[in-house]
Amino acid sequence: MVYVSSLEPNGADNKSSLVMVWGVYRSDSSCFLPLDFENSDQDSQTPFLKRSLSESMLELEFDGKESPFYLSFRLKLVSANDLEMLTHRDTNFCAPVGFTAGHPLPLGLSSGPDGGGSWNFAFFSRNSKSLVLCLYDDSTTDRPALELDLDPYVNRTGDVWHASVDKTWGFVRYGYRCKESTNSEDDEAESIVLDPYARVIEKTISPKFLGSISKNSSFDWGRDVSPNIPLEKLIVYRFNVKGFTQHKSSKLPTNVAGTFSGVAEKVNHLKALGTNAVLLEPIFSFSEQKGPYFPFHFFSPMDIYGHESAVNSMKGMVKRLHSEGIEVLLEVVFTHTAESGALQGIDDSSYYYNGKDSKSYLNCNYPVVQQLILESLRYWVTEFHVDGFCFINASSLLRGVHGEQLSRPPLVEAISFDPQLARTKLIADCWDPHDMKMPKEVLFPHWKRWAELNTRYCRDVRNFVRGRGILSDLATRVCGSGDIFTDGRGPAFSFNYISRNSGLSLVDLVSFSGPELASELSWNCGEEGETNKSAVLQTRLKQIRNFLFIQYISVGIPVLNMGDECGVSTKGSPLLESKKPFDWNMLASGFGAQITQFISFMTSVRARRSDVFQRSKFLRPENIVWYANDQTTPNWEDTDSRFLALRIRAESEEETTEPKNNDMFVGFNASDHPEKVTLPTLPEGRSKWRRLVDTSLPFPGFFSVEGETVVTEDELVVYEMKPYSCTLFETTA
């Protein structure tokens, strides 16, 4: 129905009549093409009927199966002069049929407000002078079935373009074609870009992705609930989803190996290590050429990780791990994207930093990027029941829209106080996959919400174990890194790691130390690379035990890297691409058996002595006594000192909710000669010291659940600690 007020100009004769000259067209973004309607090869003329002295009207009827399309028309006053009326832009009027202006929010694809009769498309692009919604009715072709030019006067609100399309057509995929005003006029053939907010994406025949016009398939979460483990009680295992079960030794079906479903099948290994939280390397859709740390989309899991459906496969994994009391944490990269196929071409000046070599660096604190990141985090929590996030290259989250350092970055603050993220764990990791020369030691604004992956811990422990560094650094790390976390947080905000996926693995840290590996702070124990020398191999084995011992007796959260429990090696290569799939056969080796058992034992000690090792607050200074090798106060800043011991006095029942516990004594000897240490006098009510760990002893005697008595009542015993060894003693009645 078209209604027109009186348009008769002054002086027109009474015989003039108003007609509409019209055609029905479908757009290809550069011109109008006629539909295959009757008489569509030429414009039709339909006269208006007078409804009153001041209004005329006409009615047109079309086959609904042909929608959506455009009705293009102009008004013509048939008279002696044949006057025509066009728009203020001197063009035909253009009315959409089968689709409407839609709504600017929410961004992305959503069901219309009519309860499901239409799809609403909303897309941010400030600098596009035109936008085309490309719709596909076939999943096997790269050619759109329909391209709708969105009218900036009708389909744009602020910087958001929007349209609502009837669902009756049956489109299956969609994308957008942008034309930025900054581009040259000759560059008409713009590529089709992926909606950043698409919930499900599909790969096309050509190497690009489109959004899927469908809801996520249903998934039965049952009674799934997050384990909601207190931060201080976490035991974290970090791994790559594909690498964890890809190897044929996993003995999983080929369609399950290397997927989320494969991870769910290996839950018993995680539990055997005492793990109650997994940290997955990035699983967002990423560039297969660059790897998982270069995502191109933030709302969909990588399709290669899926068994049939990546979405449901991941949900099944989360549900299974939750049922076993294991939380799921994700490494996420929001500071940069793949260099193509991500947000490039949508609105580069808004999404990315300007300048040389910055075409893939996201402008995280720009409002639209901040909104995208928040929506992504909320989606993973609500849709996938994820328990927390570790933000890679977190120091870049502190940069302002012009690259300046911010003391109160809007994005970090918004994440900290977002109600939908209130129960998630937030971890800042300043490692940068680009390896940009930016300051890593930053004071991260945390609002008492953000934990940190503790790089200083890694550095100082590596230095001590290889015989470098100073004693005060080791003491600080073992007691929870108070130099970092006494700012209103506590030791539970320190995620302590020895090795990670970038850099040397644990076994390579004690096997390679060439000049090119100086930054790794490693030591080869006397010979570079593989060797058959028994003395070198024994030293390496003790050093591996020492690393793990220190990690698990340190106050804070231990983070074990995939493969370190069975000696996975990259032959001294620190490169991320050198990492190999997990070889499950290695767990059955002598090394694999003793190290996995040792890790399991240490996690059980942490759980049993949660009053010491799983604390939300720092140990009381009065409950710690430090010793040098001659029982005097350690020379904290002496670079030649290689021995440190401490006694941890059990807190009284009034000071802790735990039952009264035993004192503990810990010794660290990083020197190449033995050190003799006199165990402290027994506290009242305790009759003996028992040795739980001595990393210098042969397997299986180097650790013991029951412990071996070494000191009885009224007896002082001098215990000899062998070179490169650590010990743990506990009092008992």
Summary of the structure (lengths in Angstrom):
residues: 733
radius of gyration: 33.4
end to end distance: 94.1
largest distance: 126.3
contacts: 2347
relative contact order: 0.07
helix: 24%
strand: 27%
